[in-house]
Amino acid sequence: PLDLQSQQIRVISILPRTSDGTLRCQLDTQVLDDESNLLGYSAVSYTWGDASQTRSILLNGSPFPVRENLWNFLDQMERNHDDQQLPLWIDALSINQSDLTERSHQVALMGKIYSRASSVVVWLGPGTEETDKHLPTLETLSQIPSEKVDTSTWDPDFVSCMLDICYLPYWTRVWIVQEFILA
């Protein structure tokens, strides 16, 4: 259990897969109020997704069910892993969801958890062929001041793809406002 008095949080490190391809993660703790001990972490902002669609990972060596959307995120992160990757704070794994006392305490700390994070990773879900095709354009646009962007020349397929992204379930979450403000 977490030491609730010292404002401990759990962070996840993604480990290399097992020989049969199973995703593996390890939980460690950090103390939010101890700057000398806070090693840095990235908070993950995502949607939980459908509770009926789960897959299994190994969490500290034991099988643990996660929802499909979180499994897709962990899968993508493991595939793109580098040695500089910070541990992750992911609510579904970092909080013992069956312990109501811990869950209430951690929810009360969420503002601090997001504001103390080294970065916030937004997971909109797995890419599609269309989003993957237009990602370079989006990355280029993010580097241009908005007043210099001429939307009249945009490819209709790109506009359609951006609208699809805008209508993803992620954007309907109530918590997103807090996560963005504190990020």
Contacts in CASP RR format, 6 or more apart in sequence:
PFRMAT RR
TARGET T0000
AUTHOR 0000-0000-0000
METHOD contacts of the structure
MODEL  1
PLDLQSQQIRVISILPRTSDGTLRCQLDTQVLDDESNLLGYSAVSYTWGD
ASQTRSILLNGSPFPVRENLWNFLDQMERNHDDQQLPLWIDALSINQSDL
TERSHQVALMGKIYSRASSVVVWLGPGTEETDKHLPTLETLSQIPSEKVD
TSTWDPDFVSCMLDICYLPYWTRVWIVQEFILA
1 96 0 8 1.000
1 99 0 8 1.000
1 102 0 8 1.000
2 8 0 8 1.000
2 9 0 8 1.000
2 10 0 8 1.000
2 29 0 8 1.000
2 96 0 8 1.000
2 102 0 8 1.000
2 105 0 8 1.000
2 106 0 8 1.000
4 101 0 8 1.000
4 102 0 8 1.000
4 105 0 8 1.000
6 31 0 8 1.000
6 33 0 8 1.000
6 34 0 8 1.000
7 31 0 8 1.000
7 32 0 8 1.000
7 33 0 8 1.000
7 109 0 8 1.000
7 112 0 8 1.000
8 29 0 8 1.000
8 30 0 8 1.000
8 31 0 8 1.000
8 32 0 8 1.000
9 29 0 8 1.000
9 30 0 8 1.000
9 31 0 8 1.000
9 32 0 8 1.000
9 41 0 8 1.000
9 89 0 8 1.000
9 94 0 8 1.000
9 106 0 8 1.000
9 109 0 8 1.000
9 113 0 8 1.000
10 27 0 8 1.000
10 28 0 8 1.000
10 29 0 8 1.000
10 89 0 8 1.000
10 93 0 8 1.000
10 94 0 8 1.000
10 95 0 8 1.000
11 27 0 8 1.000
11 28 0 8 1.000
11 29 0 8 1.000
11 30 0 8 1.000
11 41 0 8 1.000
11 87 0 8 1.000
11 88 0 8 1.000
11 89 0 8 1.000
11 94 0 8 1.000
12 25 0 8 1.000
12 26 0 8 1.000
12 27 0 8 1.000
12 87 0 8 1.000
12 88 0 8 1.000
12 89 0 8 1.000
12 90 0 8 1.000
12 93 0 8 1.000
12 94 0 8 1.000
13 25 0 8 1.000
13 26 0 8 1.000
13 28 0 8 1.000
13 87 0 8 1.000
13 88 0 8 1.000
14 23 0 8 1.000
14 24 0 8 1.000
14 25 0 8 1.000
14 74 0 8 1.000
14 77 0 8 1.000
14 78 0 8 1.000
14 81 0 8 1.000
14 85 0 8 1.000
14 88 0 8 1.000
15 24 0 8 1.000
15 25 0 8 1.000
15 26 0 8 1.000
16 24 0 8 1.000
16 78 0 8 1.000
16 81 0 8 1.000
17 23 0 8 1.000
17 24 0 8 1.000
17 78 0 8 1.000
18 24 0 8 1.000
18 58 0 8 1.000
22 56 0 8 1.000
22 57 0 8 1.000
22 58 0 8 1.000
23 57 0 8 1.000
23 58 0 8 1.000
23 71 0 8 1.000
23 74 0 8 1.000
23 75 0 8 1.000
23 78 0 8 1.000
24 57 0 8 1.000
24 58 0 8 1.000
24 61 0 8 1.000
25 57 0 8 1.000
25 58 0 8 1.000
25 59 0 8 1.000
25 60 0 8 1.000
25 74 0 8 1.000
25 93 0 8 1.000
26 59 0 8 1.000
26 60 0 8 1.000
27 59 0 8 1.000
27 60 0 8 1.000
27 93 0 8 1.000
27 94 0 8 1.000
28 87 0 8 1.000
30 37 0 8 1.000
30 38 0 8 1.000
30 39 0 8 1.000
30 40 0 8 1.000
30 41 0 8 1.000
30 87 0 8 1.000
31 37 0 8 1.000
31 38 0 8 1.000
32 38 0 8 1.000
32 109 0 8 1.000
32 112 0 8 1.000
32 113 0 8 1.000
32 116 0 8 1.000
38 116 0 8 1.000
39 86 0 8 1.000
39 87 0 8 1.000
40 86 0 8 1.000
40 87 0 8 1.000
40 117 0 8 1.000
40 118 0 8 1.000
41 86 0 8 1.000
41 87 0 8 1.000
41 88 0 8 1.000
41 89 0 8 1.000
41 117 0 8 1.000
41 118 0 8 1.000
42 86 0 8 1.000
42 87 0 8 1.000
42 88 0 8 1.000
42 89 0 8 1.000
42 117 0 8 1.000
42 118 0 8 1.000
42 119 0 8 1.000
42 120 0 8 1.000
42 121 0 8 1.000
43 88 0 8 1.000
43 89 0 8 1.000
43 113 0 8 1.000
43 114 0 8 1.000
43 117 0 8 1.000
43 119 0 8 1.000
43 120 0 8 1.000
43 121 0 8 1.000
43 179 0 8 1.000
43 183 0 8 1.000
44 73 0 8 1.000
44 88 0 8 1.000
44 89 0 8 1.000
44 90 0 8 1.000
44 91 0 8 1.000
44 120 0 8 1.000
44 121 0 8 1.000
44 123 0 8 1.000
45 120 0 8 1.000
45 121 0 8 1.000
45 122 0 8 1.000
45 123 0 8 1.000
45 175 0 8 1.000
45 176 0 8 1.000
45 179 0 8 1.000
45 180 0 8 1.000
45 183 0 8 1.000
46 69 0 8 1.000
46 70 0 8 1.000
46 73 0 8 1.000
46 90 0 8 1.000
46 122 0 8 1.000
46 123 0 8 1.000
46 124 0 8 1.000
46 125 0 8 1.000
46 170 0 8 1.000
47 69 0 8 1.000
47 125 0 8 1.000
47 169 0 8 1.000
47 170 0 8 1.000
47 173 0 8 1.000
48 67 0 8 1.000
48 69 0 8 1.000
48 70 0 8 1.000
48 92 0 8 1.000
49 67 0 8 1.000
49 68 0 8 1.000
49 69 0 8 1.000
49 169 0 8 1.000
50 67 0 8 1.000
50 68 0 8 1.000
51 67 0 8 1.000
53 67 0 8 1.000
53 68 0 8 1.000
54 65 0 8 1.000
54 66 0 8 1.000
54 67 0 8 1.000
54 68 0 8 1.000
54 71 0 8 1.000
55 65 0 8 1.000
55 66 0 8 1.000
55 68 0 8 1.000
55 71 0 8 1.000
56 63 0 8 1.000
56 64 0 8 1.000
56 65 0 8 1.000
56 66 0 8 1.000
57 63 0 8 1.000
57 64 0 8 1.000
57 66 0 8 1.000
57 71 0 8 1.000
57 74 0 8 1.000
58 64 0 8 1.000
59 93 0 8 1.000
64 93 0 8 1.000
66 74 0 8 1.000
66 92 0 8 1.000
66 93 0 8 1.000
67 92 0 8 1.000
69 123 0 8 1.000
69 125 0 8 1.000
70 90 0 8 1.000
70 92 0 8 1.000
70 93 0 8 1.000
72 123 0 8 1.000
72 125 0 8 1.000
72 126 0 8 1.000
73 123 0 8 1.000
73 125 0 8 1.000
76 123 0 8 1.000
76 126 0 8 1.000
77 85 0 8 1.000
77 88 0 8 1.000
86 118 0 8 1.000
86 119 0 8 1.000
88 121 0 8 1.000
89 113 0 8 1.000
89 117 0 8 1.000
91 106 0 8 1.000
91 110 0 8 1.000
94 106 0 8 1.000
95 102 0 8 1.000
95 103 0 8 1.000
95 106 0 8 1.000
95 107 0 8 1.000
96 102 0 8 1.000
96 103 0 8 1.000
97 103 0 8 1.000
106 113 0 8 1.000
110 175 0 8 1.000
110 178 0 8 1.000
111 178 0 8 1.000
111 182 0 8 1.000
114 120 0 8 1.000
114 178 0 8 1.000
114 179 0 8 1.000
114 182 0 8 1.000
114 183 0 8 1.000
115 182 0 8 1.000
117 183 0 8 1.000
119 183 0 8 1.000
120 179 0 8 1.000
120 182 0 8 1.000
120 183 0 8 1.000
122 170 0 8 1.000
123 170 0 8 1.000
124 165 0 8 1.000
124 168 0 8 1.000
124 170 0 8 1.000
125 168 0 8 1.000
125 170 0 8 1.000
128 164 0 8 1.000
130 157 0 8 1.000
130 160 0 8 1.000
130 161 0 8 1.000
130 164 0 8 1.000
131 161 0 8 1.000
131 164 0 8 1.000
131 165 0 8 1.000
133 157 0 8 1.000
133 161 0 8 1.000
134 157 0 8 1.000
134 158 0 8 1.000
134 161 0 8 1.000
134 162 0 8 1.000
137 155 0 8 1.000
137 158 0 8 1.000
138 162 0 8 1.000
141 149 0 8 1.000
170 176 0 8 1.000
END
